[in-house]
Amino acid sequence: MQQLNPQQRAAVKHLGTPLLVLAGAGSGKTSVITNKIAWMLQDAGYKAPSVYAVTFTNKAAQEMKHRIGGMLKRELTRGLNVSTFHTLGLRMLQMDAAAMGYRRGTTIMDETDSQNALREILNEGDSAETVEDVRPRISQLKNDFIWPEDALSRAQTDREYDIASIYQRYTELLQACNAVDFDDLIAVPVRALQNNAELKEKWQNRVRHLLVDEYQDTNAAQYQLIRLLVGKFGELTAVGDDDQSIYSWRGARPENLALLQEDFPKLTVIKLEQNYRSTRRILRSANQVIANNPHLFEKKLWSDLGHGDPLRVMACKNADDEANWVASEILSLKYRKRCKFSDIAILYRGNFQSRLFEKALREKQIPYKISGGSSFFDRPEIKDVLAYLRLLVNPLDDAAFLRIVNTPRREIGASTLEKLGQHARTRHNSLLNCCSDIGLENTLSPRALKRLRHFSDWMGGLATQAHHSDPADTVHQLLREAGYQDWLQDSCSTPAQADARWGNVDELTGWIERLSKDGSGKTDNLTDIVAHISLMDMIAQNSQDDADQVNMMTLHASKGLEFPHTYIVGMEEEILPHHSSLEDGFIEEERRLAYVGITRAR
């Protein structure tokens, strides 16, 4: 801890009462968290399984684990809990599924699965709502702790009642299928702890000290989870910065900082104001921008790194001129000052701004990567095909079943799936396996039963064939018999989009064919290939991270990062600040966004 400043050391050694570490940009908050965990385990007598640290991204959690692992012997860190909020919620659900109203092996539905379930519900009813309108509203209700029955009782308009009814049907369908969506990973444990005193006491005894990173980004649900886990006498270290709260659009509430003082009267506040990243000129600009916002806790960043180069403000004729100027500047940095492309970042308010900069960089043959872009394996058509393959090799995979049972459409509605889910729950078996149960005849209509069994018999036949057939032949047969290419042509908005999506499927089947014939013996059957493909995206991401490329990303995506050379583009009215924030009075968040961008620079 010798490298820590006095304020950082005080935060590390503070125990016994709740602590808020108000950590300005570049002030070494990650060092504080990791050093505190190391000190607790090595010097303060805490056992690793009783210490929980939560943050917002898997990358941040992995970095934290890596740092702590480099500071302590393995036996001291065994059982340490470092994860995202949602991973913690999932762990709670897995450990206490029955107490939370679920059975073991709960299915986690991703965004596309959730949308498909809602689409089935809407297709069965006469609602005028769309999935795009209903899905974010249900998410907001869950994150605000408004359950379906509460939403129905509070509804004051026909539309509110309609959405509440859809929310109720959606919840019933997920529960019947023993499934949860992303929001449920927080909402379900919170509701269980609120309603089950024994379960709450069990978890409060389990969590001796809870550390929360990026506390200012917590929403209402996450704050409730923190309160319930810590309780009245538990220990809490919250690390955050109200000046970097830039996620209100997804429910983040910087006012949770104020709630800490109300809910924990013995709260201690320690401010980290020394910046180790940026020069004085950069910090002076950042402080001037954020000074216009009201603050619950006043702080002012300072630095010992000298004045640094002047900040440049360039006025360009138009967006094309701006993109070309930035590209030319990057070439100058690369070849005159011998900078790496990876030391350079282009930051923008919205993804719509990236196109012109991509064009300018390509024309000058400058390599770049767009952070936050969708992975090949995140594309819906790839997820569909992989879900089919997962179900072929593992008939217990309920998540895969729910994704593709109606893709392409087979007229298997939400009511049918709900009844099947209830039946599977009583039989303690998977959805696919239960399609052939004799007892299902007493639950479903003959037409619904026929459709389900037609699907399950088809999948069963393919699975049997896959054991002795070439994997690539099995995949081609599956896609052909499913009519997937025709379905893409019918469901995509344009023929070009359908062709592009089928091209992605074709690329995937090509990979499968090459894997099955590589001669290694490691991927000569479909089961091994499915396992192998799940790793391919990770490998691709890791190799891309090491490449020398200009970093392009939104200001939101840049949070927590730093670069020697930073260009904030489109810093003009109606873009930054965004026109909607000017109209709706959200200018404070736009200032915080500009503050985050300015403080990325070294």
N, C-alpha and C positions, 0 to 999 in steps of 0.2 A: 504493500500500500504506500510505499515511499514516494511513488510518482504522483500520488493524488494531492490536490490542493486541500486546504483546511476545510472548506465547505464539503468537498467530496468525501473526505475522511469522516466528517461528522455524520453525513448521510449513511455511510457504510456501517458505522458503529451504533447507530440509533436503533434501539430495540425497546420493547415494552409497551409503547403507545403508537397509534397510527401516525404515519409520516407521509407528507407530500413533498416530493422533491421537484421543485419548479425549475426545470432544466431548459435553458435557452438553447437555440440552435448551435451545434458544434461545441457544446459545453462538456462533453464526455459522459453522457448519461449511461451509455452502454457499459462503460468502465465501472461506473458506480454500481449498477445492478450486478454485474458479474463479480466484482470484488466483494460486494456485500454477501452474495451467496457463498463465495469461497470462504469468507471470514466466518460466516455463520456455521458452516460445516466443519471447518478446521479448528476454529478457536472458541466458538460460542456454544458448542455442545449440541447443535441441531443435527438430527438425522435426515439424510437426503430424502427419504420417502415422505417426510412431513413438510417439506419446502416445495411450494408451487410458484412457478413464474409463468405469466401469460403475456402474450403480445399479439400482434395482428396479422403477421405473415409467417409462413413456414420458414422463409429465408432468414428472418430475424431470429426465430426460435433456434434454427440450426446454428447460426452464428454464435448465439449465446451459449449453447451447449458446447460448441467447439472451444470457445474461450475458456469456459470453466474447466473443461477437460484438460486444457493445457496448463492449468494452474494447480490442479489437485491430483492426488493418486486416485486410481480408478475405484478402489474400495470405498472411498469417501463419497463419490458421486453416484454410486449404484442406487437406482431407485429415484433419483432426482426427477421432478416433474417440470419440464420446460416445454411449453406448447402454445398454440393459438387458443383463443377462447373457444372456438368451435371444436377443436380437438379435445380440449378438456371436457366440454359438454358431451362429446361422443364417448369419452372414457367413462364418465359418470353414468351414461345410459347403458353402456355395456356391463358395468359392474353391478348396477341396480335396476336392470330392465324390468323385472317383475314389480318392484315398488313404484315404478313410473308408468305402469300400465302396458308394458310391452313384453314380448317373449325374446329369448336370446336370438341373435342373428338378425337384428333389425336392419332393414334395407335403407340405405341413404340415397335419396333421390336428388339428382343434380338439377340444374335449372331447366334443362330440356325435358327431363322426366316429369318435373312439376308442371310445366306448361302442357305437356301431353295429357296429364291427368285432368287438368282444368278444362282442356279442350273437350275431353269426353263428357265431362259434367255439363258444359255449355251446350254440347250437341244434343244431349238428352232433354234439356229444358227449353223454355221459350224466352230466355233472357236475351236482351239486346247487347249485353256487355261483350267485350272481347278479352281474350287472354292477356293481351298487352296492357289493358286497363286494370284488370282484376288482380293479376299477379303482384304488382308492386303494392296495391292497396292491402292485400292479405298480409304481405310481408310487413307493412307498416303497422297493421293491427297487432300482429304477433310481437313485434319489437316494442310496442307500447303496452303490452300485457292486456290486450282486449281479446278475450276468448270468444268463440262463436256465439255462445249463449248471451254474453254481454253485448256483443255487436248487434244481435237481434233485438235485445231489449232497449238499446240506446237509439236504434234507427228512427230518424225523424222524417225521412223522405222515402218515396218508393225506391229510388236508386240505392240508398243506403241499406234498405231492407233486402233488396235484390242481391247486393254484394255480400251482406251478412249471411244470406241463405246459401249462396255459392260457397262461402267460407266454411259453413257448417258441413255441407256435402263433401267438400274437399277434405276436411279433417276426418270425417267418418270413413272416407275411402282409404286414406293413408293408414288410419288405425286398423282397419280391417285387413289391410295388406301388410301389417307390421312394418310400416315404412314411416320415415320422417324426412322432411326437407331440410334445407340448410338453416333456416330460421329456427326450426324445432330443436336443433342441437343446443341452443341456449334456452329457448322458451320452455321446452319439456322439463329439463332439470330444475329450472326456476319454479315452475308450477308445482312440481313434486316436493321440493323443499318447503315451499310455502304451505302446502297442505298436509305434510307428514312430519310432525315434530321429531319423531324417532329418526327418520332419515336425515333430517337437518342436523340433529345432534351428532349423528354418526360422521357426517362430512365435516362438521366444524371440529370434531376431535381429530379427524384425519389431517386437516390443513392447519398446521401450527403457525406458518407464516406464508402470506400471499404477497407476491410482488407483481405489480401491473405496469407494463411498459406502455408508452403512448396513451396515457390515461385520458387525455383530452379527447381522444377519438371514440371513447365508449358511448354506446347508446343506452337507452333506458333499460333494456333487457340485460345487457352486460353489467350495468351498475347494480342491478338487483342481484345478479349472481354473485358479485363481489361482496355485497352486504350480507347475503345469506351464508356465504362460506366463512366470512370473517367473524360474524356475530358480534356480540357486545364486548367480548374479552379477547378475541383473536388479534393477531398482529398483521398489519398491512403496511406495505411500502408502495405508494403510487408515484410514478414518475411521469411527468407530462409538462406541456407548455401550452397555455391558452392561446399564445400567438401563432401556434402551428395547427390549430383546429380547422381543417379544411374539408371535412367530410359531412357537413350537415345534410347534404343531399342523400346520404345513405343512413341518416338517423343519428349521427354523432352529436353529442350535446356537451359543448364546453361548459355549460352551467353545472355539469356534474362535479366540477371543481368546487363550486359553492356548496353543493350538497354534502361534500365531504366534511366541511366545517359544521354543518347542521347535524349530520348523523354521527359524527365522531368529535364530540366537544373537546377531547384531549389531543386533537390533531396538532402535530408540530410541522412547521413549514420551513424548509431549507431551500435557499435560492442558489442556483448555479449560474453565474453571470459571466464568468470568464470563458471566452470563445477561443478554441484551439485550432480553428479551421481558417477563418477569414481575416483579412487585414482591416485596419481601422477605417479606411475609406468605405469599404464594403459594409461594415457594421454601422457606420454613421448613416449611410443611406437606408439600411434596413430599419434602424431605430426611428428615423424620421418618418418612414412610411407607417410603421405600426403605432407610433405615438398618437395618431388620430383616433385609435380605438379605445374604448373604455376598458379598464383593467380591474379585476378583482384583487390581483397581487401585482404591484408595480415592480418592474425589473428593467435593467438596461445592460445590454451586452457590451463588453469591452474586450480588448485584445492586446497582447504583447508582441504581436507579429509585425509591427511597423505600419507605416501608412499604406504601402502597396501602390500598385499602378492606379491611375485615375479610372473611374468608371466611364465608359463611352456611351453616349446616347446618339444613335444614328437615325436621321429622318430620311426615309426612302420615298420614292415617287409612288410606288404601289407595291402590292404583295410580291409580284414577280421580281421587281427590282430588289426587294428585301432578300428574297431567297438567293438570288444570284450574288448579291454582295456577301452574304454569310458564307456561301460556298467558296467564293474567292478568298475570303479571310482565312478559311480553314486550310486551303492550299498553301497560303502564305505561312501559317503557323507550322505546317508539316514540313515544308521544304526550306524555309528560311530560318526557322527557329528550332527545327529538328524535334517538334512535338509528335507524340503518338496520336493517331486518330482517336484512340480510346480515352485520351485525356480531355476530349472536347465533347460538350453537350449542347444540344439545341432543345430548348424548353418552350412549350407552347401551351396556351389555355385549353385548346380542344383538339381532338384527333383530326378534325376536318382541316386543320392548318398544315398537316404533315405533307400533303400531296405535292405542293409546289416545291417544298424543300427536298423531297425525294427526287423530283424531276431535276432540280438544279445539281444535286449531288451526283446523280447518275450521269448527267451530261459531262461532268468533270471527272468522272470515274473515281469518285470518292466512296469507299465502302462505308456502309452505315447499318445500324440495326435499330429497329423500333421496339422499345421496351413495352411490354404489356400487350403486344400483338398476339393473336390467337395461334396456338400451336396446331400443327397438322392433326394431332389426335384430339383436339377440342372441336373440330368441325363436326357438325351433326351427322353427316353421312358416314364419317369414319366411326363415330360412336355407335351408330346404328349397326354397321357391319360387325364391329368388335363385340357388341352386345349379342348378336346372333351367335358368334363363335364362342363366346363365354358360356352361353346357355347350352350349346352343343356339347361342350366338354364338361360342364358342371350343371346338371339339372336342378341343383339347389340354389342357383343364383337368381333370387327373386328380383333384384334390381334390373338384371338383364331381361328377365321375362316381362316386367312392367314396361320397359322401354320399347320392346319390339313386338309385343303381342298384337298391337294395332298399327304397326309400321311395316308395310303398307296397311291401309285400313282393312279390317276384317269384320267390321260391324260388331265388335265385342265391347259393349258399353260399360260405363262406370258402375252401374248397378250390378252387372254380371261380375265385374272384378271385385266389387265390395263383398258380394256373397261368396265368391271363391275364396277371398281372403279370410272371411270369417270361418269358412269350412277348414281352410288350411291351418288356421290358428288352433282349432279344436283337435285336429289330427296331428299337430306338431310336425307338419311336413311342408315341403315347398309348394309354391303355386303350380308349377308345371307338373309335378308328380301327382297333385291332387286332381288334375283335370280328368284323370282316368278312374277316380274313385266311384264306386257304385253308389255310395250314399249321396253323391252330388245330384242324382236324379230327383231327389226330394226337395232340392233347393232351387234349382234353375229350371227355366222353361225348356221344352224340347229343342227349340230353335237355338237358344243361347248355348245349351249343352253341346249341340251338334257342332257349332262353330268352334267352341273351345277344344273339343276332342279332335276335330279336323286339324287344328293347329298343333296340338300336342302329339298326335299320331305322326304328322309330317316331320316334326322335330325329332321324334323318337327314331323314325326311319333313317333320317340323315345322320343322327348320332351313331346308330349301328353301322351304317355304311362307312362313316369316318374312321372307324377302327381299322379297316383293311383297304381304304382307298387313298389315293394321293391327296394330300391336303388341299392343293390348289384346285383339283377337280371337284372336291367337295364344296369349296367356296364358290366356284363358278356355278355349280348346280344349285346351290342355295339361292344365289342372287337371281338366277334365271327362273326358278320355280316360284320365288317370292314376287317376281315381277317388279323388282326394285327400280330398274332403269325406267320402266314405263311410269312408275309412280313418281319418280323425280320429274319426268317430263310434264306430268299432270299437276304436280303440286308446286313447282317453282314458278316464280313470277314471269320469267322469260326463258326462251329456249337456250340462250347463252348461259344463263345461270345453271340450268339443268345439265348442260354439257360440261360445265366447269366442275360441278359436284360429282358427276359420273367419272370425270377424269381423275378426281381424287380417289374414288373407289378403285378405279383401274390401277392407280399407282400402288394402292395398298395390296391388291391382289397380286401385282407384280412382285412386291416384296415377299409375300407369302410363298410364291412360286420359287423365288431365289433361295429363300431360307430352307425350303423343303429339299432342295437339290444341292445344298452346299457341301455335302459329303462329310460333314463333321460328326454326324450321328446325334448331335444335340438337339436338332430341330427337324426330325424326320417324321413327326406326328403332330396332329393338330393341337393337342394339349400343350406340348412343349413350345409350339409356335406362338400360341396365345400368351403363354407366360413370357416368352422372349419379347414379343412386340410391346408389352406393357413397359419394358425398360427402354425402348428405342427413343421415346420422346425425351427422357431424362438425359440420355447420352447426347442427343442432338442439342439440347439446351446447354449442357456443360461445354460442348465444343464451341458453341457460338459465343458463350461468355468469355472465352479465352482469346477470341479473334480481335485484331486491331481494327476497330470500326468506330465511326462517330456514333455517339449515343443520341437518339432522338426519343423524346418522351413528353408526356404531359407534365405540367407542374405538379399535379397530384401524384403522379408516379415517381417524381424525383425526390419526394420526401424521404429523408434519411440518407441520401446519397451526397457525394461531393465530387467536384471536378476542378482541375486547374484552369480550364477555359470554359466559360459559360455564356451562351447567347440566349437571352429571353426575347422571343420574337412576338410580333403582334401586340406590343404593349401600347395599345391605343384604345380610346373609348369605344365601347360596344363589343370589344373583344376581351381586353383586360384593362378596366373592369368590363365584365360581360353585360350586354344590354339588359338582360333579365334582372340582374342584380341592381342595376340603376333604377329600374322601374319598381321593383318589389322591396327595396330598402335593405338589400343584403350586401351593402358595400363593405361592411366590416369583414366579411369572409373573403372578399376580393383583396382587401389589404393584406389579410393573413396569407393569401395565396402568393401575392407579390413578395411578401416577406420571406416565405419559404424559398421562392425562386432566387432571390438575391443572396440568401445565405447558403446556397449550394456552392458558391464560388470560393476557391481557395486563394 
